[in-house]
Every structure is written in structure tokens, then in C-alpha cells.
């Protein structure tokens, strides 16, 4: 996804993204929407994990993980009010008018069989009043339908489908206090608030729709776990076959959240692993007189200009800030040679190399090499110098774990690109994300 700034560090227009996770075969299509309210991270985190961790083998999964992206980034339920009350009547002057029109159009696309809206709700929905947190007015741990049936649709047995999914979820839960139930809001009978909701807009247009509510009584990773169970239950109902790259447990979901966050600037001249980044990264060589162009490997990442820095966010969370230094760019270099622990390797510009003890950049003499954090008296070009981890100041690492360092290449006054050096200690167990990799990142593309 490429955002353009008219000038450096202007506010980024944050729009939602649509990701089509499709098999080669046709077949049923499920649309999953997350983040209609910016303060419900279980829903939007689950939706984003569908994009980053799932593949579809039969049928199609369409995902909008970040519907109210601005509010997600601002950690607000809705910076322009509750977006889930904007689907009945909405003034064209509403700042979210265009976004609401856009998602309505996607929902009514002929391919879509079922629309799912993921929420985090308060307490625990129960049919009968038990106590303050467990009663009919609560929303958590429920599948919401607006009415029992839609006569015109193939998947019109809303209550039947919801109760199948409910059973699918509960069968996989050992603790009864966390069970899901079906809540019918009977919107048509005069629920004025629900009439304004996304799902009811869908129902009015004969498109089956459900909301899933994970309880806000749980931490984000646990809510995300329930949402993923629910989405899988719906895929099961539709006959959509999928694969995910982890076993669905609460702990594994917790590990996946915020893991593997990368941004890529200016056609891969700079690739940064930011999931463990320090609070600030200084003197990041950005392109002079240019709009900021970046790609990201997770739909919840946003890079936002603020007070001469670029703030990187992941959903509700702050990741890091890039304090820029501006350069003209040189595009003459695609790869360089680096000797790592005595072995010569070729590394792409924007790539990463793993080093145990020492490395030596072997670039053409027309380039100047700057190893950030390394300094030797009288040396301005660090090309062809043997460098050990101990000779680089730890505080210049990208990551808090002090293992990831920047090697920058310049031609004259122009910046030619960056390579990351990842120091590993073979005696320690390395976390997966720090394993060997000069790998290409699969960056997501958007609408
Ligand atoms: Zn909600």
C-alpha cells in the first residue's frame, strides 16, 4: 500500500483496506469486517490475522480489518461518533460519509454470501438475568442476529446458522462460563438504535449478516481467539476451506499479535523490522522533496507524520517513531556483498543478513558505508572494515534486544540504501522472528 504525502510529514489519509483471500476455485464468499469501532481490538486484531495468517483452499474470504482506521489509530471508539449508527440515514456532510458508502458497496457485492461484523462487547449475554454482568442487556460472548430469517436468501436461516456456529464454538471451549449464545435483537420490531447498524443495512438489502461479540472482560488476545473460532465456524457453515499457519490456542494467538511487523520505504531501499523497535529511531534517511511512500506487511500498521517525526502505529498500539534526516536518493545499487563470519554473501538492498561474530561490507569503492553505532577515529568510510558486535554501540540498535543494526550506503551525498545486520548468539535460543533471513516480505496491497 502506498500513501502519498503532498509534502513531507503531512497527515496521512487513513482509509480502510479490503483484502481478498481467495482460492483459485469459485465458491461461497464470506466478508469479515473488523474495527467499526476503534476501541474494540479483539475484532480488528482477529480480522487482521485472517489477512496475515490464513490461506483459503476453497471459496473466498474477503476481509476489511480496519473499517474505522482513523479511530483505531487514535484509540477512540469513534472520532466522528459511532460509525455503527451511520448505516441508515447519514448526511453527506458527515466526515465518514465516503467510507460508509464504500463499505456498503462492498457488502452488497454480488459475490458476498454472508457479512460478519466483529465486535468486542460488554459483559456476558444471557437470555435470563443472572447478575449485573450476565444478563440480556449485555453483549459479550454472543452471535447477534437482527431477526430469525431472511426468506429471499440461500443463507437466510439466520438463527439456524447462528446456532450452528454457537455449537461449533462451544464444542471447542472447556470452560462453560465462556460459552457463546445467540442474541436476536429483533431490530424490525422497533429497535431504533439497531436500525442504524451495519448488519441491519445488510439485512434490509437481503444480504445475510451477523455480528460476533467477544467479551471485553477478556484481554485482547483472548477476545481475538474467540473471534477466530467464530469466523472459522462461519467458514465451516459456508464450506469455505482454509489453512492457518499456527494452532488455534489462546497462547499462540497472543504470540502472533504484534509479531512480525515490517515497513518498507521507497521501493525497498529501507526495510525495517519494527515489532521490537526502540521508542525512537534517529536519523532515518528519508527522501528529500518527496511524498512518503511505504508498504507494510500488516493491515493495522500506519505511519503518521507528527511534529517532524514519523510515528509507526499498530492498531491501538504505539510502535516507534522515525526521526528523519532528508537525502536525495541514488538508485544505482541493487545488492552488495558482505562477508559474514568469513563467508561472502550477496545481500539485497533493503535486505537483512545474520551474523554471529563479525562482518565486513565489500561494496564498490564508489560507495561510502556507514555502520550506525560504529565509529573509528579517522575513518569516514566503513567499507571493507572488519566489524564485531562489541565494536558497535548497543544504543544504536533498531530493536530493544540490541541485536539488529543498520548499515547504510551512500554515493556522494545521496543515500543508496540500507541493509540490516542481525547479530545472533548461537548459544542462546533465538526467537523465531530473529532467525536467518534475507527474505522477501509479503507486503499487502490494498484497494
Ligand atoms: Zn462494537
Boltz pocket constraint, residues with backbone or C-beta under 6 A from the ligand:
constraints:
  - pocket:
      binder: B
      contacts: [[A, 37], [A, 40], [A, 118], [A, 119], [A, 120], [A, 121]]
      max_distance: 6.0
